[in-house]
Amino acid sequence: MDQIPGAPPVLKGPDSKKYTQLPYKPSVAPELILKRFKIPDVPKYDGTSDPKEHITTYTTAVKVNDPAPHEIESVLLKKFGETLTRGGLTWYSLLPEHSIDSFEMLTNSFIKAHAGDRKVQARKADIFRIAQGEFELLREFVTRFQKERVLLPAVPDEWAAEAFTKGLNPRSSYASRKLKESLLEFHATTWADVHNWYESKISIEDDQVGFPTPAKGREKNKEKSKDDFDTDRRSSRG
C-alpha cells in the first residue's frame, strides 16, 4: 500500500511490549509486595519541582509501612512509578527495559534527568525579580533589564517579554505607564514586540525630560522648566 500513489500511510498500532516491559531487572526486585502494603498519600511528581525532595518524600512514605530490610529495595523499585505523573511518568516509561540495577541507580538517573527542569524554574524566578524603580527612567530600566537578562542562563523570549511587562512601574513616569498599558492590551509575547512598543513610547519620555538625567536632578529640571515658562509668559504679556 505504501507504493500506491495517493494512498494514505498505514498507521501502526502502539507497541504493546513497551507497556509491559520493566525498567529494572527482575533479579534486583525479587520480593513480592504484600496486598496489605499501601503507600501513604505522596504528591505525584510532574517534572517541574525538586526531584530530590520527591525522592525523600517517597522513601519516607515507604518506610512508614515498616517493611522488612530485605523487602525495602523491591518495594522502592516497584512502587516508584506510581508516584509519577505527566513529565515524570513520560520519563519513566521511556527507560530502556532492564536498564536499572538498583534503586540508587534509578534515583540518580531520575535526579539528573529533572535537575534541568529545576534550573529552568529558578531562571524564571530570577528574571521576574527585575523591576523598575520608583524614580528610574524608562530608558534606564530597559538598559538595566537587558544587562541583567544577559547575565542569566538562557531565558525563553516569551518569559523575557512577560517579565519586562510585569516589572514596569506605571508610577515611575507617564511613558512607563503608557508602555505597560500597550503591552498588556496587545499581549506582547516576544522581546521584539516589547522593543517596538518601547521605541514608540520613548519619545514621550524624551519630550518630558529632554534627555536622560539622574533621578536626583529630575525635580530640579522640572522646576527650572516651570520658571522658564513663567518668564516667557510674562515677557509675552509685556
GUMIVO-734368 format. One record per residue: x, y, z negated of N, C-alpha, C in turn; residue number from 1; residue in three letters. Coordinates in nm, 3 decimals, always signed. Example, Ala and Ser with C-alpha at 12.3 -4.5 7.8 and 13.67 -1.06 7.14 Angstrom:
# GUMIVO-734368
npx	npy	npz	capx	capy	capz	cpx	cpy	cpz	num	residuo
+1.319	-0.569	-0.780	+1.230	-0.450	-0.780	+1.320	-0.330	-0.780	1	Ala
+1.285	-0.225	-0.708	+1.367	-0.106	-0.714	+1.290	+0.003	-0.787	2	Ser
***
This chain:
# GUMIVO-734368
npx	npy	npz	capx	capy	capz	cpx	cpy	cpz	num	residuo
+0.083	-0.121	+0.000	+0.000	+0.000	+0.000	+0.086	+0.126	+0.000	1	Met
+0.204	+0.117	-0.060	+0.292	+0.234	-0.063	+0.336	+0.275	+0.078	2	Asp
+0.331	+0.180	+0.174	+0.377	+0.209	+0.309	+0.266	+0.258	+0.400	3	Gln
+0.142	+0.259	+0.352	+0.029	+0.307	+0.433	+0.025	+0.459	+0.425	4	Ile
+0.035	+0.529	+0.539	+0.032	+0.677	+0.537	-0.098	+0.729	+0.474	5	Pro
-0.085	+0.825	+0.383	-0.201	+0.887	+0.322	-0.263	+0.810	+0.208	6	Gly
-0.215	+0.689	+0.180	-0.273	+0.609	+0.071	-0.228	+0.664	-0.062	7	Ala
-0.318	+0.675	-0.159	-0.279	+0.725	-0.291	-0.183	+0.626	-0.359	8	Pro
-0.091	+0.676	-0.440	+0.003	+0.587	-0.507	-0.068	+0.496	-0.605	9	Pro
-0.016	+0.377	-0.622	-0.073	+0.282	-0.717	-0.029	+0.320	-0.857	10	Val
-0.126	+0.343	-0.944	-0.094	+0.381	-1.081	-0.060	+0.258	-1.162	11	Leu
+0.055	+0.261	-1.224	+0.098	+0.149	-1.305	+0.038	+0.158	-1.445	12	Lys
-0.001	+0.046	-1.498	-0.058	+0.043	-1.632	+0.051	+0.059	-1.737	13	Gly
+0.015	+0.085	-1.861	+0.114	+0.101	-1.967	+0.188	-0.029	-1.994	14	Pro
+0.313	-0.015	-2.034	+0.394	-0.131	-2.068	+0.355	-0.180	-2.207	15	Asp
+0.278	-0.286	-2.213	+0.228	-0.334	-2.342	+0.340	-0.379	-2.434	16	Ser
+0.449	-0.424	-2.374	+0.561	-0.470	-2.456	+0.618	-0.356	-2.541	17	Lys
+0.612	-0.235	-2.484	+0.666	-0.119	-2.554	+0.595	-0.096	-2.687	18	Lys
+0.466	-0.128	-2.693	+0.387	-0.100	-2.812	+0.397	-0.211	-2.918	19	Tyr
+0.454	-0.324	-2.879	+0.465	-0.435	-2.974	+0.607	-0.457	-3.023	20	Thr
+0.704	-0.393	-2.957	+0.842	-0.414	-2.997	+0.873	-0.340	-3.127	21	Gln
+0.969	-0.390	-3.201	+1.010	-0.331	-3.328	+1.142	-0.258	-3.309	22	Leu
+1.157	-0.137	-3.368	+1.284	-0.065	-3.354	+1.394	-0.126	-3.442	23	Pro
+1.355	-0.200	-3.545	+1.455	-0.261	-3.634	+1.460	-0.412	-3.610	24	Tyr
+1.571	-0.469	-3.645	+1.590	-0.613	-3.628	+1.510	-0.689	-3.735	25	Lys
+1.440	-0.795	-3.697	+1.362	-0.872	-3.796	+1.449	-0.925	-3.909	26	Pro
+1.576	-0.949	-3.880	+1.665	-1.005	-3.983	+1.695	-0.908	-4.096	27	Ser
+1.679	-0.776	-4.071	+1.710	-0.677	-4.176	+1.585	-0.646	-4.259	28	Val
+1.468	-0.695	-4.218	+1.344	-0.674	-4.295	+1.268	-0.806	-4.302	29	Ala
+1.326	-0.908	-4.367	+1.264	-1.041	-4.367	+1.148	-1.058	-4.464	30	Pro
+1.139	-0.969	-4.564	+1.038	-0.987	-4.669	+0.899	-0.945	-4.621	31	Glu
+0.799	-1.025	-4.655	+0.660	-0.991	-4.624	+0.610	-0.889	-4.726	32	Leu
+0.528	-0.796	-4.679	+0.473	-0.694	-4.769	+0.341	-0.745	-4.824	33	Ile
+0.328	-0.745	-4.956	+0.207	-0.793	-5.020	+0.088	-0.704	-4.985	34	Leu
-0.030	-0.764	-4.979	-0.150	-0.689	-4.946	-0.182	-0.582	-5.050	35	Lys
-0.140	-0.603	-5.172	-0.170	-0.506	-5.278	-0.080	-0.381	-5.267	36	Arg
+0.022	-0.389	-5.183	+0.114	-0.275	-5.170	+0.045	-0.161	-5.096	37	Phe
+0.053	-0.045	-5.154	-0.009	+0.073	-5.093	+0.077	+0.196	-5.120	38	Lys
+0.109	+0.268	-5.015	+0.189	+0.390	-5.031	+0.097	+0.504	-5.074	39	Ile
+0.135	+0.576	-5.179	+0.056	+0.695	-5.216	+0.051	+0.794	-5.100	40	Pro
-0.037	+0.891	-5.108	-0.052	+0.989	-5.000	+0.080	+1.063	-4.975	41	Asp
+0.136	+1.042	-4.858	+0.259	+1.110	-4.815	+0.225	+1.197	-4.695	42	Val
+0.252	+1.327	-4.700	+0.223	+1.412	-4.584	+0.293	+1.359	-4.460	43	Pro
+0.218	+1.345	-4.352	+0.276	+1.291	-4.230	+0.372	+1.393	-4.167	44	Lys
+0.483	+1.342	-4.121	+0.586	+1.428	-4.061	+0.557	+1.446	-3.913	45	Tyr
+0.547	+1.574	-3.868	+0.513	+1.601	-3.728	+0.630	+1.652	-3.645	46	Asp
+0.749	+1.659	-3.707	+0.867	+1.701	-3.632	+0.904	+1.846	-3.649	47	Gly
+0.835	+1.921	-3.736	+0.864	+2.065	-3.749	+0.916	+2.105	-3.887	48	Thr
+0.906	+2.017	-3.985	+0.951	+2.052	-4.119	+1.087	+1.988	-4.148	49	Ser
+1.131	+1.996	-4.273	+1.263	+1.946	-4.311	+1.262	+1.793	-4.313	50	Asp
+1.343	+1.726	-4.228	+1.343	+1.579	-4.226	+1.397	+1.517	-4.355	51	Pro
+1.494	+1.583	-4.417	+1.549	+1.530	-4.543	+1.444	+1.529	-4.653	52	Lys
+1.363	+1.633	-4.656	+1.257	+1.641	-4.757	+1.155	+1.529	-4.736	53	Glu
+1.127	+1.497	-4.611	+1.032	+1.389	-4.584	+1.088	+1.255	-4.630	54	His
+1.215	+1.231	-4.606	+1.278	+1.106	-4.649	+1.270	+1.092	-4.801	55	Ile
+1.298	+1.201	-4.873	+1.293	+1.198	-5.019	+1.151	+1.168	-5.068	56	Thr
+1.053	+1.234	-5.008	+0.914	+1.211	-5.047	+0.872	+1.067	-5.020	57	Thr
+0.912	+1.015	-4.905	+0.873	+0.880	-4.866	+0.936	+0.775	-4.957	58	Tyr
+1.064	+0.782	-4.981	+1.131	+0.682	-5.065	+1.080	+0.687	-5.208	59	Thr
+1.050	+0.806	-5.258	+0.994	+0.817	-5.393	+0.858	+0.751	-5.400	60	Thr
+0.775	+0.769	-5.296	+0.642	+0.709	-5.294	+0.649	+0.557	-5.290	61	Ala
+0.746	+0.503	-5.217	+0.761	+0.357	-5.210	+0.799	+0.300	-5.346	62	Val
+0.885	+0.367	-5.416	+0.932	+0.317	-5.546	+0.822	+0.321	-5.653	63	Lys
+0.719	+0.401	-5.631	+0.608	+0.407	-5.726	+0.541	+0.271	-5.738	64	Val
+0.541	+0.194	-5.630	+0.481	+0.060	-5.632	+0.566	-0.043	-5.706	65	Asn
+0.685	-0.001	-5.747	+0.775	-0.088	-5.822	+0.803	-0.220	-5.751	66	Asp
+0.850	-0.213	-5.624	+0.882	-0.337	-5.554	+1.009	-0.401	-5.612	67	Pro
+1.026	-0.530	-5.589	+1.146	-0.599	-5.635	+1.265	-0.547	-5.555	68	Ala
+1.384	-0.549	-5.614	+1.503	-0.495	-5.544	+1.522	-0.554	-5.405	69	Pro
+1.496	-0.685	-5.389	+1.519	-0.745	-5.259	+1.408	-0.712	-5.158	70	His
+1.301	-0.648	-5.204	+1.190	-0.611	-5.115	+1.201	-0.467	-5.062	71	Glu
+1.277	-0.384	-5.131	+1.277	-0.241	-5.101	+1.317	-0.212	-4.955	72	Ile
+1.424	-0.275	-4.908	+1.470	-0.247	-4.771	+1.363	-0.282	-4.669	73	Glu
+1.298	-0.395	-4.686	+1.194	-0.437	-4.592	+1.076	-0.341	-4.592	74	Ser
+1.036	-0.300	-4.712	+0.923	-0.208	-4.723	+0.955	-0.073	-4.659	75	Val
+1.073	-0.020	-4.688	+1.111	+0.110	-4.633	+1.112	+0.108	-4.480	76	Leu
+1.162	+0.001	-4.422	+1.169	-0.008	-4.276	+1.031	-0.027	-4.214	77	Leu
+0.951	-0.115	-4.273	+0.822	-0.150	-4.211	+0.716	-0.041	-4.227	78	Lys
+0.723	+0.037	-4.332	+0.618	+0.137	-4.358	+0.653	+0.278	-4.310	79	Lys
+0.776	+0.297	-4.267	+0.819	+0.433	-4.234	+0.738	+0.492	-4.118	80	Phe
+0.709	+0.411	-4.017	+0.634	+0.461	-3.902	+0.496	+0.512	-3.937	81	Gly
+0.439	+0.463	-4.048	+0.305	+0.505	-4.088	+0.303	+0.647	-4.144	82	Glu
+0.420	+0.702	-4.174	+0.427	+0.837	-4.232	+0.458	+0.943	-4.126	83	Thr
+0.453	+0.907	-3.997	+0.487	+0.998	-3.889	+0.365	+1.030	-3.804	84	Leu
+0.368	+1.146	-3.742	+0.262	+1.186	-3.650	+0.320	+1.280	-3.546	85	Thr
+0.250	+1.301	-3.438	+0.287	+1.393	-3.331	+0.432	+1.375	-3.287	86	Arg
+0.517	+1.478	-3.298	+0.654	+1.468	-3.250	+0.735	+1.362	-3.321	87	Gly
+0.712	+1.347	-3.452	+0.784	+1.246	-3.528	+0.749	+1.106	-3.482	88	Gly
+0.622	+1.081	-3.455	+0.577	+0.950	-3.412	+0.625	+0.920	-3.270	89	Leu
+0.629	+1.022	-3.186	+0.680	+1.003	-3.050	+0.826	+0.960	-3.053	90	Thr
+0.906	+1.026	-3.138	+1.047	+0.988	-3.152	+1.058	+0.843	-3.197	91	Trp
+0.979	+0.802	-3.293	+0.986	+0.666	-3.347	+0.950	+0.562	-3.241	92	Tyr
+0.849	+0.594	-3.162	+0.803	+0.498	-3.060	+0.904	+0.480	-2.947	93	Ser
+0.994	+0.577	-2.930	+1.092	+0.570	-2.822	+1.224	+0.506	-2.865	94	Leu
+1.235	+0.466	-2.991	+1.357	+0.399	-3.036	+1.371	+0.265	-2.962	95	Leu
+1.490	+0.233	-2.914	+1.510	+0.105	-2.844	+1.480	-0.014	-2.936	96	Pro
+1.435	-0.121	-2.877	+1.400	-0.239	-2.954	+1.522	-0.296	-3.026	97	Glu
+1.503	-0.328	-3.153	+1.605	-0.390	-3.237	+1.735	-0.309	-3.243	98	His
+1.722	-0.176	-3.236	+1.840	-0.089	-3.238	+1.878	-0.044	-3.379	99	Ser
+1.793	-0.072	-3.477	+1.816	-0.028	-3.615	+1.861	-0.146	-3.701	100	Ile
+1.974	-0.129	-3.769	+2.030	-0.237	-3.851	+1.999	-0.221	-4.000	101	Asp
+1.954	-0.102	-4.042	+1.927	-0.079	-4.183	+1.843	+0.047	-4.198	102	Ser
+1.785	+0.065	-4.319	+1.707	+0.187	-4.342	+1.798	+0.308	-4.343	103	Phe
+1.921	+0.292	-4.388	+2.016	+0.402	-4.387	+2.042	+0.450	-4.243	104	Glu
+2.056	+0.353	-4.152	+2.076	+0.387	-4.012	+1.953	+0.458	-3.955	105	Met
+1.835	+0.414	-3.995	+1.711	+0.477	-3.949	+1.700	+0.621	-3.997	106	Leu
+1.731	+0.644	-4.125	+1.722	+0.780	-4.179	+1.825	+0.874	-4.117	107	Thr
+1.946	+0.824	-4.094	+2.048	+0.907	-4.031	+2.005	+0.949	-3.891	108	Asn
+1.951	+0.854	-3.816	+1.903	+0.885	-3.681	+1.786	+0.983	-3.685	109	Ser
+1.698	+0.963	-3.782	+1.580	+1.050	-3.797	+1.621	+1.193	-3.830	110	Phe
+1.714	+1.209	-3.922	+1.758	+1.343	-3.964	+1.831	+1.414	-3.850	111	Ile
+1.917	+1.343	-3.778	+1.990	+1.404	-3.667	+1.895	+1.447	-3.555	112	Lys
+1.795	+1.364	-3.530	+1.701	+1.394	-3.421	+1.618	+1.517	-3.449	113	Ala
+1.588	+1.543	-3.578	+1.497	+1.653	-3.611	+1.565	+1.771	-3.679	114	His
+1.698	+1.765	-3.695	+1.769	+1.879	-3.753	+1.758	+2.000	-3.662	115	Ala
+1.757	+1.977	-3.530	+1.744	+2.087	-3.435	+1.611	+2.158	-3.448	116	Gly
+1.504	+2.083	-3.475	+1.372	+2.144	-3.494	+1.373	+2.236	-3.614	117	Asp
+1.445	+2.194	-3.717	+1.454	+2.275	-3.839	+1.527	+2.406	-3.811	118	Arg
+1.632	+2.399	-3.728	+1.709	+2.518	-3.695	+1.627	+2.615	-3.611	119	Lys
+1.546	+2.560	-3.522	+1.460	+2.645	-3.439	+1.364	+2.725	-3.526	120	Val
+1.306	+2.661	-3.627	+1.216	+2.730	-3.718	+1.289	+2.840	-3.793	121	Gln
+1.416	+2.814	-3.831	+1.495	+2.914	-3.902	+1.524	+3.034	-3.813	122	Ala
+1.553	+3.007	-3.684	+1.578	+3.117	-3.591	+1.455	+3.205	-3.576	123	Arg
+1.339	+3.140	-3.569	+1.216	+3.217	-3.555	+1.193	+3.305	-3.678	124	Lys
+1.221	+3.250	-3.795	+1.203	+3.328	-3.917	+1.299	+3.446	-3.921	125	Ala
+1.423	+3.426	-3.873	+1.523	+3.532	-3.875	+1.485	+3.648	-3.784	126	Asp
+1.441	+3.620	-3.663	+1.411	+3.729	-3.570	+1.285	+3.805	-3.612	127	Ile
+1.196	+3.738	-3.685	+1.075	+3.806	-3.730	+1.101	+3.894	-3.853	128	Phe
+1.224	+3.892	-3.905	+1.258	+3.980	-4.017	+1.305	+4.118	-3.969	129	Arg
+1.329	+4.133	-3.840	+1.376	+4.260	-3.786	+1.258	+4.356	-3.775	130	Ile
+1.265	+4.466	-3.848	+1.153	+4.561	-3.850	+1.205	+4.704	-3.837	131	Ala
+1.125	+4.790	-3.777	+1.161	+4.931	-3.759	+1.146	+5.007	-3.890	132	Gln
+1.247	+5.087	-3.921	+1.245	+5.167	-4.043	+1.147	+5.282	-4.034	133	Gly
+1.116	+5.338	-4.150	+1.017	+5.447	-4.157	+1.060	+5.569	-4.077	134	Glu
+1.191	+5.599	-4.075	+1.240	+5.718	-4.005	+1.331	+5.680	-3.888	135	Phe
+1.317	+5.557	-3.838	+1.402	+5.510	-3.728	+1.335	+5.540	-3.594	136	Glu
+1.407	+5.608	-3.507	+1.354	+5.639	-3.375	+1.330	+5.510	-3.295	137	Leu
+1.238	+5.518	-3.202	+1.209	+5.403	-3.119	+1.332	+5.358	-3.041	138	Leu
+1.406	+5.456	-2.988	+1.528	+5.425	-2.913	+1.629	+5.353	-3.003	139	Arg
+1.641	+5.397	-3.126	+1.735	+5.335	-3.220	+1.692	+5.193	-3.255	140	Glu
+1.562	+5.173	-3.271	+1.512	+5.040	-3.307	+1.534	+4.940	-3.193	141	Phe
+1.510	+4.982	-3.069	+1.530	+4.894	-2.954	+1.677	+4.851	-2.946	142	Val
+1.767	+4.945	-2.965	+1.910	+4.913	-2.960	+1.949	+4.815	-3.070	143	Thr
+1.900	+4.841	-3.192	+1.932	+4.753	-3.305	+1.871	+4.614	-3.286	144	Arg
+1.749	+4.609	-3.237	+1.682	+4.480	-3.216	+1.760	+4.395	-3.116	145	Phe
+1.806	+4.456	-3.007	+1.881	+4.381	-2.906	+2.014	+4.330	-2.962	146	Gln
+2.080	+4.412	-3.045	+2.207	+4.370	-3.104	+2.187	+4.253	-3.199	147	Lys
+2.085	+4.261	-3.284	+2.061	+4.155	-3.381	+2.011	+4.028	-3.311	148	Glu
+1.939	+4.042	-3.203	+1.892	+3.925	-3.128	+2.009	+3.848	-3.069	149	Arg
+2.110	+3.921	-3.019	+2.227	+3.857	-2.959	+2.305	+3.778	-3.064	150	Val
+2.307	+3.825	-3.187	+2.381	+3.758	-3.293	+2.317	+3.625	-3.335	151	Leu
+2.186	+3.610	-3.310	+2.117	+3.486	-3.344	+2.142	+3.380	-3.237	152	Leu
+2.129	+3.251	-3.272	+2.132	+3.148	-3.168	+2.019	+3.172	-3.069	153	Pro
+2.021	+3.099	-2.959	+1.924	+3.122	-2.852	+1.781	+3.126	-2.904	154	Ala
+1.713	+3.237	-2.878	+1.575	+3.256	-2.921	+1.486	+3.264	-2.797	155	Val
+1.377	+3.188	-2.791	+1.288	+3.193	-2.674	+1.242	+3.336	-2.645	156	Pro
+1.227	+3.368	-2.518	+1.191	+3.503	-2.475	+1.058	+3.547	-2.533	157	Asp
+0.961	+3.455	-2.539	+0.830	+3.493	-2.590	+0.835	+3.523	-2.741	158	Glu
+0.927	+3.458	-2.813	+0.944	+3.487	-2.956	+0.999	+3.630	-2.973	159	Trp
+1.095	+3.666	-2.888	+1.154	+3.799	-2.897	+1.048	+3.907	-2.874	160	Ala
+0.962	+3.884	-2.774	+0.856	+3.981	-2.745	+0.758	+3.992	-2.862	161	Ala
+0.722	+3.877	-2.918	+0.629	+3.877	-3.030	+0.689	+3.942	-3.153	162	Glu
+0.817	+3.910	-3.181	+0.883	+3.965	-3.299	+0.902	+4.116	-3.287	163	Ala
+0.939	+4.164	-3.168	+0.957	+4.308	-3.149	+0.826	+4.382	-3.169	164	Phe
+0.719	+4.328	-3.112	+0.587	+4.392	-3.126	+0.547	+4.398	-3.273	165	Thr
+0.569	+4.290	-3.344	+0.534	+4.286	-3.485	+0.620	+4.380	-3.566	166	Lys
+0.749	+4.394	-3.527	+0.841	+4.478	-3.603	+0.824	+4.627	-3.581	167	Gly
+0.752	+4.666	-3.476	+0.731	+4.810	-3.452	+0.653	+4.873	-3.566	168	Leu
+0.699	+4.988	-3.611	+0.634	+5.059	-3.722	+0.557	+5.178	-3.665	169	Asn
+0.425	+5.172	-3.658	+0.347	+5.282	-3.597	+0.358	+5.413	-3.675	170	Pro
+0.405	+5.406	-3.800	+0.420	+5.528	-3.880	+0.552	+5.599	-3.852	171	Arg
+0.641	+5.532	-3.780	+0.772	+5.590	-3.754	+0.764	+5.710	-3.658	172	Ser
+0.686	+5.692	-3.553	+0.673	+5.800	-3.455	+0.551	+5.775	-3.367	173	Ser
+0.512	+5.880	-3.297	+0.398	+5.868	-3.205	+0.432	+5.771	-3.092	174	Tyr
+0.558	+5.773	-3.045	+0.600	+5.684	-2.937	+0.592	+5.538	-2.981	175	Ala
+0.633	+5.510	-3.105	+0.629	+5.373	-3.156	+0.485	+5.324	-3.167	176	Ser
+0.397	+5.414	-3.212	+0.257	+5.376	-3.227	+0.194	+5.346	-3.091	177	Arg
+0.220	+5.432	-2.992	+0.163	+5.410	-2.859	+0.219	+5.283	-2.793	178	Lys
+0.348	+5.256	-2.815	+0.408	+5.136	-2.758	+0.346	+5.011	-2.819	179	Leu
+0.329	+5.010	-2.950	+0.271	+4.894	-3.016	+0.128	+4.871	-2.969	180	Lys
+0.052	+4.977	-2.954	-0.085	+4.964	-2.905	-0.088	+4.904	-2.765	181	Glu
+0.005	+4.947	-2.679	+0.009	+4.897	-2.542	+0.047	+4.749	-2.538	182	Ser
+0.148	+4.711	-2.618	+0.195	+4.572	-2.618	+0.086	+4.478	-2.669	183	Leu
+0.012	+4.524	-2.770	-0.096	+4.440	-2.824	-0.214	+4.433	-2.727	184	Leu
-0.242	+4.544	-2.660	-0.357	+4.547	-2.570	-0.334	+4.461	-2.446	185	Glu
-0.212	+4.466	-2.393	-0.185	+4.394	-2.268	-0.112	+4.262	-2.292	186	Phe
-0.097	+4.222	-2.417	-0.042	+4.090	-2.452	+0.093	+4.065	-2.384	187	His
+0.191	+4.148	-2.414	+0.325	+4.129	-2.359	+0.383	+3.997	-2.408	188	Ala
+0.428	+3.914	-2.316	+0.478	+3.780	-2.353	+0.626	+3.761	-2.322	189	Thr
+0.687	+3.852	-2.250	+0.829	+3.840	-2.218	+0.902	+3.968	-2.258	190	Thr
+1.034	+3.956	-2.271	+1.112	+4.074	-2.307	+1.109	+4.177	-2.193	191	Trp
+1.096	+4.130	-2.070	+1.086	+4.223	-1.957	+0.959	+4.308	-1.969	192	Ala
+0.849	+4.246	-2.011	+0.724	+4.321	-2.033	+0.747	+4.429	-2.139	193	Asp
+0.810	+4.387	-2.248	+0.835	+4.481	-2.358	+0.919	+4.598	-2.310	194	Val
+1.026	+4.569	-2.237	+1.118	+4.675	-2.195	+1.051	+4.770	-2.095	195	His
+0.967	+4.716	-2.008	+0.897	+4.803	-1.912	+0.804	+4.900	-1.983	196	Asn
+0.730	+4.849	-2.083	+0.642	+4.937	-2.160	+0.723	+5.037	-2.242	197	Trp
+0.838	+4.993	-2.292	+0.925	+5.083	-2.368	+0.973	+5.199	-2.281	198	Tyr
+1.015	+5.168	-2.157	+1.061	+5.272	-2.066	+0.953	+5.376	-2.039	199	Glu
+0.827	+5.330	-2.037	+0.718	+5.423	-2.009	+0.684	+5.510	-2.130	200	Ser
+0.721	+5.466	-2.250	+0.686	+5.540	-2.372	+0.801	+5.621	-2.429	201	Lys
+0.927	+5.589	-2.390	+1.041	+5.657	-2.450	+1.044	+5.805	-2.414	202	Ile
+0.982	+5.840	-2.299	+0.978	+5.982	-2.261	+0.898	+6.063	-2.362	203	Ser
+0.801	+5.998	-2.426	+0.724	+6.068	-2.530	+0.816	+6.110	-2.643	204	Ile
+0.903	+6.019	-2.683	+0.995	+6.050	-2.792	+1.097	+6.155	-2.751	205	Glu
+1.144	+6.147	-2.626	+1.239	+6.246	-2.577	+1.178	+6.386	-2.580	206	Asp
+1.050	+6.395	-2.546	+0.982	+6.525	-2.548	+0.969	+6.578	-2.690	207	Asp
+0.956	+6.485	-2.787	+0.937	+6.527	-2.925	+1.065	+6.579	-2.989	208	Gln
+1.176	+6.506	-2.966	+1.300	+6.540	-3.038	+1.407	+6.596	-2.947	209	Val
+1.385	+6.596	-2.817	+1.486	+6.650	-2.726	+1.591	+6.547	-2.692	210	Gly
+1.649	+6.485	-2.794	+1.748	+6.379	-2.778	+1.757	+6.307	-2.911	211	Phe
+1.809	+6.183	-2.914	+1.817	+6.107	-3.039	+1.900	+6.179	-3.142	212	Pro
+1.845	+6.196	-3.263	+1.916	+6.261	-3.372	+1.905	+6.177	-3.496	213	Thr
+2.002	+6.192	-3.590	+1.992	+6.118	-3.715	+1.863	+6.150	-3.788	214	Pro
+1.817	+6.057	-3.868	+1.689	+6.074	-3.938	+1.690	+6.195	-4.029	215	Ala
+1.804	+6.224	-4.093	+1.809	+6.334	-4.190	+1.789	+6.469	-4.122	216	Lys
+1.835	+6.479	-3.996	+1.826	+6.608	-3.930	+1.697	+6.628	-3.854	217	Gly
+1.611	+6.529	-3.855	+1.490	+6.536	-3.775	+1.394	+6.645	-3.824	218	Arg
+1.377	+6.655	-3.957	+1.285	+6.755	-4.011	+1.336	+6.896	-3.983	219	Glu
+1.470	+6.914	-3.989	+1.525	+7.046	-3.961	+1.498	+7.086	-3.816	220	Lys
+1.507	+6.990	-3.725	+1.480	+7.019	-3.585	+1.336	+7.062	-3.563	221	Asn
+1.243	+6.994	-3.638	+1.102	+7.029	-3.626	+1.078	+7.172	-3.676	222	Lys
+1.141	+7.207	-3.791	+1.123	+7.342	-3.846	+1.181	+7.446	-3.751	223	Glu
+1.298	+7.413	-3.693	+1.362	+7.507	-3.601	+1.274	+7.530	-3.479	224	Lys
+1.217	+7.425	-3.426	+1.129	+7.436	-3.308	+1.009	+7.523	-3.340	225	Ser
+0.954	+7.506	-3.461	+0.837	+7.585	-3.501	+0.873	+7.733	-3.512	226	Lys
+0.992	+7.763	-3.570	+1.035	+7.903	-3.584	+1.056	+7.966	-3.447	227	Asp
+1.117	+7.890	-3.354	+1.139	+7.944	-3.220	+1.006	+7.973	-3.152	228	Asp
+0.908	+7.885	-3.172	+0.777	+7.904	-3.111	+0.710	+8.029	-3.167	229	Phe
+0.718	+8.049	-3.300	+0.657	+8.168	-3.361	+0.724	+8.295	-3.311	230	Asp
+0.857	+8.292	-3.295	+0.929	+8.409	-3.246	+0.886	+8.444	-3.104	231	Thr
+0.876	+8.339	-3.018	+0.833	+8.363	-2.881	+0.692	+8.418	-2.875	232	Asp
+0.606	+8.370	-2.966	+0.467	+8.417	-2.965	+0.459	+8.563	-3.005	233	Arg
+0.542	+8.604	-3.108	+0.542	+8.745	-3.148	+0.595	+8.833	-3.036	234	Arg
+0.696	+8.782	-2.964	+0.753	+8.860	-2.854	+0.650	+8.880	-2.744	235	Ser
+0.571	+8.779	-2.719	+0.468	+8.790	-2.614	+0.365	+8.894	-2.650	236	Ser
+0.327	+8.896	-2.779	+0.228	+8.995	-2.822	+0.285	+9.135	-2.808	237	Arg
+0.415	+9.153	-2.841	+0.476	+9.286	-2.828	+0.476	+9.332	-2.683	238	Gly
***
